[in-house]
């Protein structure tokens, strides 16, 4: 049994902390040190962390997969669109070093609400009911990997998250 499978909750939390650490480091390097990190006590809208930098608030749903995984999409809670600048950050990591490799972003410009979920497929439960039918999950949408924008550096992602386009 793979350690990644057996200890997936541990790994997910580790990747989250590495991501937050990189965001804090970038705020430090920009001589800003204004980044605030908040963690929802209850995750009923798909938000894993909230980051605020210079009055831009990002409600972020984090997703992860190992580099080279064949994952073709991610499930997202539609309520994330009701949060200020809601977005999804999908992190690809190296399964041997746990280094953060690539970042996929689905969201709107900094300061703008999340759009685009209305045209996505309604997700289904992974397991069927007694008749084998996989029921729809009305508040969950599947976003294909092609709908995300890929960034190869955390610095580029940081700018997308917190710097509005002019």
C-alpha positions as CSV (number, residue, x, y, z in Angstrom):
1,X,0.0,0.0,0.0
2,X,1.3,3.4,-1.0
3,X,2.2,5.8,1.8
4,X,0.4,8.5,-0.3
5,X,-2.8,6.5,-0.2
6,X,-2.5,5.4,3.4
7,X,-1.6,8.8,4.8
8,X,-3.4,11.1,2.3
9,X,-4.9,13.3,5.0
10,X,-1.4,13.9,6.5
11,X,-0.1,14.7,3.0
12,X,-2.9,17.1,2.1
13,X,-2.3,19.0,5.3
14,X,1.4,19.1,4.7
15,X,1.0,20.4,1.1
16,X,-1.4,23.1,2.5
17,X,1.2,24.2,5.0
18,X,3.9,24.3,2.4
19,X,1.6,26.4,0.2
20,X,0.8,28.8,3.0
21,X,4.5,29.0,3.9
22,X,5.4,29.9,0.3
23,X,2.7,32.6,0.2
24,X,4.0,34.1,3.4
25,X,7.6,34.0,2.1
26,X,6.6,35.9,-1.0
27,X,4.8,38.6,1.1
28,X,8.1,38.9,3.1
29,X,10.2,39.1,0.0
30,X,8.1,41.8,-1.5
31,X,8.9,43.9,1.7
32,X,5.2,43.8,2.4
33,X,4.5,41.4,5.2
34,X,0.8,42.1,4.9
35,X,-0.5,38.7,4.0
36,X,-3.1,37.4,6.5
37,X,-4.0,33.7,6.6
38,X,-7.3,32.5,8.0
39,X,-8.7,29.0,8.3
40,X,-12.5,28.4,8.3
41,X,-13.6,26.4,11.4
42,X,-16.3,24.8,9.2
43,X,-15.9,24.0,5.5
44,X,-19.4,24.0,4.2
45,X,-18.8,26.2,1.1
46,X,-15.7,24.5,-0.2
47,X,-13.2,27.0,1.2
48,X,-10.0,25.5,2.7
49,X,-8.1,28.7,3.5
50,X,-8.7,32.5,3.3
51,X,-5.8,34.7,2.3
52,X,-5.9,38.5,2.4
53,X,-3.2,40.8,0.9
54,X,-3.7,44.5,0.5
55,X,-7.5,44.4,0.8
56,X,-7.8,41.5,-1.8
57,X,-9.5,38.6,0.0
58,X,-9.2,35.1,-1.6
59,X,-11.4,32.2,-0.4
60,X,-9.4,29.3,-1.8
61,X,-10.3,25.7,-2.3
62,X,-7.1,23.7,-2.4
63,X,-6.7,20.6,-4.5
64,X,-3.6,18.4,-4.9
65,X,-2.3,15.7,-7.1
66,X,1.1,14.1,-7.6
67,X,3.0,15.1,-10.7
68,X,2.0,13.0,-13.6
69,X,-1.3,11.9,-12.2
70,X,-4.0,11.2,-14.7
71,X,-6.6,13.3,-12.8
72,X,-8.7,15.1,-15.4
73,X,-10.7,17.4,-13.2
74,X,-11.7,18.5,-9.7
75,X,-15.0,18.7,-7.9
76,X,-15.9,22.2,-6.6
77,X,-18.6,23.4,-4.3
78,X,-20.8,26.1,-6.0
79,X,-21.1,28.1,-2.8
80,X,-17.5,29.1,-3.3
81,X,-18.8,31.5,-6.0
82,X,-20.6,33.4,-3.1
83,X,-17.3,34.2,-1.4
84,X,-15.1,37.2,-2.1
85,X,-12.8,36.3,-4.9
86,X,-13.4,32.6,-4.5
87,X,-11.0,30.4,-6.5
88,X,-9.5,26.9,-6.8
89,X,-5.8,26.3,-6.6
90,X,-4.8,22.8,-7.8
91,X,-1.2,22.0,-6.7
92,X,0.9,19.3,-8.4
93,X,3.6,18.0,-6.2
94,X,6.6,15.7,-6.5
95,X,5.6,12.5,-4.7
96,X,9.2,11.8,-3.6
97,X,10.3,15.2,-2.3
98,X,6.8,16.7,-1.7
99,X,8.1,19.8,-3.5
100,X,5.4,22.0,-5.0
101,X,5.8,21.8,-8.8
102,X,2.9,23.4,-10.8
103,X,-0.1,25.4,-9.9
104,X,-3.5,25.3,-11.7
105,X,-5.8,28.3,-11.1
106,X,-9.5,28.5,-11.7
107,X,-11.0,31.8,-10.7
108,X,-11.5,35.4,-11.7
109,X,-9.3,38.4,-11.5
110,X,-8.2,39.6,-8.0
111,X,-11.1,41.3,-6.3
112,X,-13.8,39.8,-8.6
113,X,-16.2,37.0,-7.8
114,X,-15.8,33.5,-9.1
115,X,-17.6,32.9,-12.4
116,X,-17.7,30.0,-14.8
117,X,-19.3,27.3,-12.6
118,X,-22.7,27.7,-14.2
119,X,-21.4,26.0,-17.4
120,X,-19.8,23.0,-15.7
121,X,-21.1,19.5,-15.2
122,X,-22.9,18.5,-12.1
123,X,-20.8,16.0,-10.2
124,X,-22.1,12.6,-9.2
125,X,-21.4,10.5,-6.1
126,X,-18.6,8.0,-6.6
127,X,-20.6,5.1,-5.1
128,X,-24.0,4.0,-6.4
129,X,-27.1,3.5,-4.3
130,X,-28.8,0.1,-3.7
131,X,-29.8,0.1,-7.4
132,X,-26.3,1.1,-8.5
133,X,-27.4,4.6,-9.5
134,X,-24.8,7.3,-8.8
135,X,-26.9,10.3,-7.7
136,X,-26.1,13.8,-8.7
137,X,-24.5,16.2,-6.2
138,X,-26.5,19.4,-6.9
139,X,-24.0,21.7,-5.1
140,X,-20.9,20.2,-6.6
141,X,-19.5,20.9,-10.1
142,X,-16.7,19.2,-12.0
143,X,-14.1,21.5,-13.5
144,X,-11.9,19.9,-16.2
145,X,-8.2,20.4,-16.0
146,X,-8.3,22.3,-19.4
147,X,-10.4,25.0,-17.7
148,X,-7.6,25.8,-15.2
149,X,-4.7,28.1,-16.1
150,X,-1.4,26.6,-15.3
151,X,1.4,28.5,-13.6
152,X,4.9,27.0,-13.2
153,X,5.9,29.3,-10.4
154,X,4.4,30.2,-7.1
155,X,5.4,33.8,-7.8
156,X,3.2,33.9,-10.9
157,X,0.3,32.4,-8.9
158,X,0.8,35.0,-6.1
159,X,0.5,37.8,-8.6
160,X,-2.7,36.3,-10.1
161,X,-4.2,35.9,-6.6
162,X,-3.4,39.4,-5.4
163,X,-2.6,41.9,-8.2
164,X,-5.6,43.2,-10.1
165,X,-5.2,43.7,-13.8
166,X,-5.2,47.3,-14.9
